[in-house]
Amino acid sequence: MTPHLSFRLILGDAIALGPGKVRLLEAIRETGSISAAGRSMNMSYKRAWHLVDTMNRCFSSPLVEASKGGAHGGGAVLTPLADEVITLYRQLEARARQATESDLAQLSRYLKPAD
């Protein structure tokens, strides 16, 4: 088990963005559905919808636009802002990993070995 850092963007009491929410956005982009994206991550629709709702409330405009189901089913699409947010988050992760690599390696020497 290798230690790693993860990054969250906190806005007040809400986690506006983090690794799980970014993965959820990417899954929505792939599946076109909040429900299917949640299932692909072993998450209930209710949980997936709650995470989407939190993100939509934290940003200046929605990241996900959903259409209601019905005879032809519903769906969800990412907005252009969501695409930009994903790109910026992934860049932040990569830069942070590079910047902290040496310190994390040193810190890791003091961790207990995995069982």
Secondary structure as UniProt FT lines:
FT   STRAND          9..11
FT   TURN            12..13
FT   STRAND          14..17
FT   HELIX           19..31
FT   HELIX           34..40
FT   TURN            41..42
FT   HELIX           45..58
FT   STRAND          64..67
FT   TURN            71..72
FT   STRAND          75..78
FT   HELIX           80..108
FT   TURN            109..110
//
